[in-house]
Amino acid sequence: MKRPLIIAAAVAAAFGLPQVPASATPEPGLTWQLSPTGSEARLRGLAAVSHHVAWASGSGGTVLRTTDAGQSWQRSTPPGAETLQLRDIEAFDADNAVAMSIGPGEDSRIYRTTDGGATWTETFRNTEPTAFYDCMAFFDRRHGLALSDPVDGKFRVLSTGDGGATWSVLPSDGMPAALEGEFAFAASGQCISVAGGRDAWIATGGGAKARVLHSNDRGRTWEAADTVLASNASGGVFATAWRDTKRGIAVGGDFAAPTNGVDALGLTRDAGQTWTKPSNAPQGYRSGVTWHPFVRSGAIAVGPTGSDVTFDSGRSWKQFDAGTFDTVDCAGDGACWAAGATGRVGILRLTT
């Protein structure tokens, strides 16, 4: 077998993609197959359920759902959310999903559907004027967390134990003080992330240090650690992804300087206590990151200037697409989806 075919077979196996025909000779790679959504919304929320089912959410109260691998999309809008930015969505199957709108005060809301978006129920509306909710993550179908920027000097966290039907504010006594100017970025729905049944992480920027906060008790108590990413008013850690409760990748940078990839990615092997820089990193700000479920060392990062892949747990990266995306997610069956500006959605494919 020629070297390109060996690479092709490895890539295909790693990402659950069709094998390259034996007659193929070009050097293989990865690309996003775009799926026309019929929407102009900026899609910063994404939930990959499977190869066939995915949800996306974004500006103008937009929620999109496909059940046929992106051949067609159904649009819905929760009542009263027509002018809101739904910057995160978490979905469990083709029928059940939870969407979050961001913004100050009552603009921060959470909606839930159990019928594929035919109807939506508002299950949370923020009444704290200084709160600004950014993102959500679920441990399983029932247990999840939602994150707000600091209130009274500490990040605020909501918890649900019934799939998003009800939410409660967790006590703040286990949360360390926020740095001056510190906040979370509502850029990709990944500023809070989880692994296993109890571990969660918060990604921050805006302060003197770009930090990651870790909880091992479903958000009751947290510990903060500095990362190797740079931080300023428009930069820091935008997203984290976790292979398990120890190994993670943090991506970010400065959204005001999207082509600057200096100090914009970090790696940890101890649950976020310490962070190291990769040998080479994406050449630009990256807002979303995900591990692939089948290959232990494979992950994808996306941002407005392109998409990158690693096959060595983040130590080295290669750009494979120059298009713009804000967020990325891989489903349990190996299907990887990305979403971004002007209704742009793609599903990962192998090229030759």
MITI-488905 format. One record per residue (C-alpha): x, y, z; residue number from 1. Coordinates in steps of 0.25 Angstrom, whole numbers, plus 5000, padded with zeros to 4 digits. Each point is the difference from the previous one (the first is absolute). Layout:
<pts>
PT    u    v    w seq
PT    X    Y    Z NUM
...
</pts>
This chain:
<pts>
PT    u    v    w seq
PT 5000 5000 5000   1
PT 5005 5014 4996   2
PT 5003 5010 5011   3
PT 4988 5009 4997   4
PT 4991 4988 5001   5
PT 5006 4996 5013   6
PT 4997 5014 5005   7
PT 4986 5000 4994   8
PT 4997 4987 5007   9
PT 5005 5005 5014  10
PT 4992 5013 4998  11
PT 4988 4993 4996  12
PT 5001 4990 5011  13
PT 5002 5011 5010  14
PT 4989 5009 4997  15
PT 4990 4989 4996  16
PT 5000 5004 4985  17
PT 4998 4992 4987  18
PT 5013 4993 4996  19
PT 5007 5005 4988  20
PT 4999 4991 4987  21
PT 5013 4992 4998  22
PT 5002 5007 4986  23
PT 5001 5014 5007  24
PT 5013 5007 4999  25
PT 4999 5014 5005  26
PT 5005 5004 5014  27
PT 4987 4999 5009  28
PT 4995 5010 5010  29
PT 4988 5005 5007  30
PT 4990 5010 4996  31
PT 4987 5006 5004  32
PT 4988 4996 4991  33
PT 4991 5012 5001  34
PT 4985 4998 5002  35
PT 4991 5011 4995  36
PT 4991 5004 5012  37
PT 4992 5011 4993  38
PT 5004 5009 5012  39
PT 5008 5013 5001  40
PT 5001 4999 5015  41
PT 5014 4999 5007  42
PT 5000 4986 5006  43
PT 5008 5000 5013  44
PT 4992 4989 5007  45
PT 5002 4985 4995  46
PT 4996 4986 5004  47
PT 5005 4988 4992  48
PT 4991 4989 5004  49
PT 5003 4990 4988  50
PT 5004 4999 4986  51
PT 4985 5003 4997  52
PT 4996 5009 5011  53
PT 5006 5014 5004  54
PT 4995 5013 5006  55
PT 5005 5014 4998  56
PT 4996 5013 5006  57
PT 5004 5015 4999  58
PT 4995 5014 4997  59
PT 4986 5004 4998  60
PT 4995 4989 5009  61
PT 5004 4990 4990  62
PT 4999 4985 5003  63
PT 5003 4990 4988  64
PT 4999 4985 5000  65
PT 5003 4990 4990  66
PT 4996 4985 5001  67
PT 5005 4996 4986  68
PT 5015 5003 5001  69
PT 4999 5014 4996  70
PT 4992 4998 4987  71
PT 4989 5009 5006  72
PT 4998 5009 5012  73
PT 4988 5004 5008  74
PT 5000 5013 5007  75
PT 4993 5004 5013  76
PT 5000 5012 5010  77
PT 4996 4999 5014  78
PT 4989 5010 5004  79
PT 5005 5013 5003  80
PT 5014 4997 4995  81
PT 4999 5007 4987  82
PT 5010 5010 5003  83
PT 5009 4992 5009  84
PT 5013 4993 4997  85
PT 5000 4985 5003  86
PT 5014 4998 5002  87
PT 5000 4986 5005  88
PT 4991 4988 4998  89
PT 5002 4986 5006  90
PT 4992 4988 4994  91
PT 4998 4986 5004  92
PT 4993 4994 4988  93
PT 4991 5005 4989  94
PT 4989 5005 5009  95
PT 5006 5005 5013  96
PT 5009 5012 5001  97
PT 5003 5012 5009  98
PT 5004 5014 4994  99
PT 5006 5012 5007 100
PT 4999 5015 4996 101
PT 5010 5009 5005 102
PT 5000 5014 5004 103
PT 4999 5009 5012 104
PT 4988 4999 5010 105
PT 4988 4993 4994 106
PT 5006 4998 4987 107
PT 5007 4988 5006 108
PT 4990 4989 4999 109
PT 4999 4984 4998 110
PT 4990 4993 4992 111
PT 4996 4985 4999 112
PT 4994 4992 4989 113
PT 4995 4985 5001 114
PT 4994 5000 4986 115
PT 5011 5003 4990 116
PT 4998 5015 5001 117
PT 4985 5000 4997 118
PT 4998 5007 5013 119
PT 5009 5006 5011 120
PT 4999 5003 5014 121
PT 5007 5011 5007 122
PT 5006 4993 5013 123
PT 5009 5011 5005 124
PT 5001 5016 4999 125
PT 5010 5007 5007 126
PT 4996 5011 5009 127
PT 5013 5005 5006 128
PT 5004 5013 4992 129
PT 5015 4997 5001 130
PT 4999 4986 4995 131
PT 5004 4996 4986 132
PT 4999 4985 4996 133
PT 5009 4995 4990 134
PT 5000 4985 4998 135
PT 4995 4986 5005 136
PT 5005 4986 5001 137
PT 4993 4987 5004 138
PT 5006 4988 5007 139
PT 4989 4991 4995 140
PT 4985 5002 4996 141
PT 4996 5005 5013 142
PT 5012 5007 5007 143
PT 5006 5013 4995 144
PT 5006 5013 5003 145
PT 4998 5014 4994 146
PT 5010 5012 5002 147
PT 4999 5015 5002 148
PT 5011 5010 5001 149
PT 5003 5005 5014 150
PT 4989 5005 5009 151
PT 5005 5007 5013 152
PT 5015 4996 4996 153
PT 4997 4985 4997 154
PT 4996 4992 4988 155
PT 4986 4995 5002 156
PT 4995 4986 4997 157
PT 4987 4994 4997 158
PT 4997 4985 5002 159
PT 4989 4991 4995 160
PT 4997 4986 5004 161
PT 4988 4997 4991 162
PT 5005 5003 4986 163
PT 4998 5015 5000 164
PT 4986 5000 5004 165
PT 5004 5008 5013 166
PT 5012 5007 5004 167
PT 5006 5005 5013 168
PT 5012 5010 5004 169
PT 5011 4992 5007 170
PT 5006 5006 5013 171
PT 5012 5009 4997 172
PT 5008 4997 5012 173
PT 5008 4989 4992 174
PT 5003 5010 4989 175
PT 5013 5007 5000 176
PT 5000 5015 4998 177
PT 5000 5005 4986 178
PT 5012 5008 4995 179
PT 4997 5015 4997 180
PT 4994 5000 4986 181
PT 4999 4985 4999 182
PT 4989 4994 4992 183
PT 4996 4988 4991 184
PT 4998 5001 4985 185
PT 4987 4996 4994 186
PT 5006 4997 4987 187
PT 4998 4985 4998 188
PT 4992 4994 5011 189
PT 5013 4994 5006 190
PT 5004 5010 5011 191
PT 4995 4989 5010 192
PT 5003 4985 4997 193
PT 4999 4987 5007 194
PT 5006 4986 5000 195
PT 4995 4988 5007 196
PT 4989 5001 5010 197
PT 5005 5011 5010 198
PT 5011 5008 4994 199
PT 4998 5014 4993 200
PT 5009 5011 4995 201
PT 4998 5015 4998 202
PT 5008 5008 4990 203
PT 5003 5014 5002 204
PT 5007 5013 4994 205
PT 4999 5015 5002 206
PT 5009 5000 5012 207
PT 5014 5001 5003 208
PT 5001 4985 4998 209
PT 4993 4990 4991 210
PT 4995 4990 5010 211
PT 4993 4986 5001 212
PT 4991 4997 5012 213
PT 4998 4985 5003 214
PT 4989 4994 5009 215
PT 4999 4985 5003 216
PT 4987 5000 5007 217
PT 4990 5005 4989 218
PT 5003 5015 5003 219
PT 4999 5001 5015 220
PT 5015 5004 5002 221
PT 5010 5005 4990 222
PT 5015 5002 4999 223
PT 5007 5010 4991 224
PT 5013 4998 4992 225
PT 5007 5009 4990 226
PT 5002 4995 4986 227
PT 5011 5003 4990 228
PT 4990 5008 4991 229
PT 5001 5015 4999 230
PT 4989 5008 5006 231
PT 4994 5014 4997 232
PT 4987 5007 4998 233
PT 4997 4993 4988 234
PT 5008 4987 5002 235
PT 5002 4988 5009 236
PT 4995 4986 5001 237
PT 4988 4998 4991 238
PT 4997 4985 5001 239
PT 5006 4988 5006 240
PT 4998 4985 4997 241
PT 5003 4988 5008 242
PT 5004 4986 4996 243
PT 4997 4995 5014 244
PT 5001 5007 5014 245
PT 5015 5002 4998 246
PT 5004 5003 4986 247
PT 4995 5013 4994 248
PT 5002 5011 4989 249
PT 4997 5015 5002 250
PT 4999 5008 4987 251
PT 4998 5015 4999 252
PT 5008 5012 4996 253
PT 4995 5015 4997 254
PT 4987 5001 4992 255
PT 5005 5014 4996 256
PT 5012 4994 4994 257
PT 4995 4988 4993 258
PT 5013 4996 4993 259
PT 5008 5001 5012 260
PT 5002 4986 5006 261
PT 5011 5003 5010 262
PT 4997 4994 5013 263
PT 4987 4996 4996 264
PT 5000 4985 5004 265
PT 5003 4992 5012 266
PT 5001 4985 5004 267
PT 4998 4994 5014 268
PT 5002 4986 5005 269
PT 4996 5003 5015 270
PT 4985 5005 4998 271
PT 5005 5014 4998 272
PT 5009 5002 5012 273
PT 5012 5003 4990 274
PT 5000 5003 4986 275
PT 5011 4999 4989 276
PT 5001 5006 4986 277
PT 5000 4991 4987 278
PT 5012 4998 4991 279
PT 4992 5007 4989 280
PT 4986 5006 5001 281
PT 4989 5005 4991 282
PT 5003 5013 4993 283
PT 4989 5008 5005 284
PT 4990 5002 5011 285
PT 4991 4988 5002 286
PT 4987 5000 5007 287
PT 4995 4986 5000 288
PT 5007 4986 5003 289
PT 4996 4986 5001 290
PT 5006 4986 5001 291
PT 4996 4989 4991 292
PT 4994 4988 5007 293
PT 5007 4989 4992 294
PT 5014 5004 5000 295
PT 5007 5003 5013 296
PT 5009 5010 4995 297
PT 4991 5007 4990 298
PT 4994 5014 5002 299
PT 4995 5012 4991 300
PT 5000 5015 5003 301
PT 4993 5010 4992 302
PT 4999 5015 4999 303
PT 4998 5012 4990 304
PT 5013 4997 4992 305
PT 4999 4985 4999 306
PT 4999 4986 5005 307
PT 5012 4992 5006 308
PT 5002 4985 5004 309
PT 5009 4993 5009 310
PT 5003 4985 5001 311
PT 5010 5001 5011 312
PT 4991 5005 5012 313
PT 5003 5015 4996 314
PT 5015 5000 5000 315
PT 5000 5004 4985 316
PT 4989 5005 4991 317
PT 4997 5001 4985 318
PT 4990 5009 4993 319
PT 4991 4993 4990 320
PT 4989 5011 4997 321
PT 5001 5015 4999 322
PT 4985 5002 5001 323
PT 4994 5007 5012 324
PT 4993 4993 5011 325
PT 4997 5003 5015 326
PT 4997 4987 5006 327
PT 5003 4985 4998 328
PT 4994 4987 5006 329
PT 5002 4985 4998 330
PT 4989 4990 5002 331
PT 5001 4987 5007 332
PT 4999 4993 4987 333
PT 5013 5007 4994 334
PT 4992 5011 4992 335
PT 5006 5014 5002 336
PT 4993 5013 4997 337
PT 5004 5014 5000 338
PT 4992 5013 4999 339
PT 5002 5015 4999 340
PT 4996 5013 4993 341
PT 4989 5002 4989 342
PT 4994 4986 5003 343
PT 5013 4993 4997 344
PT 4999 4985 5004 345
PT 5010 4989 4996 346
PT 5002 4985 5002 347
PT 5014 4994 5000 348
PT 5004 4992 4988 349
PT 5012 4994 4995 350
PT 5006 5005 4987 351
PT 5009 4994 4990 352
</pts>
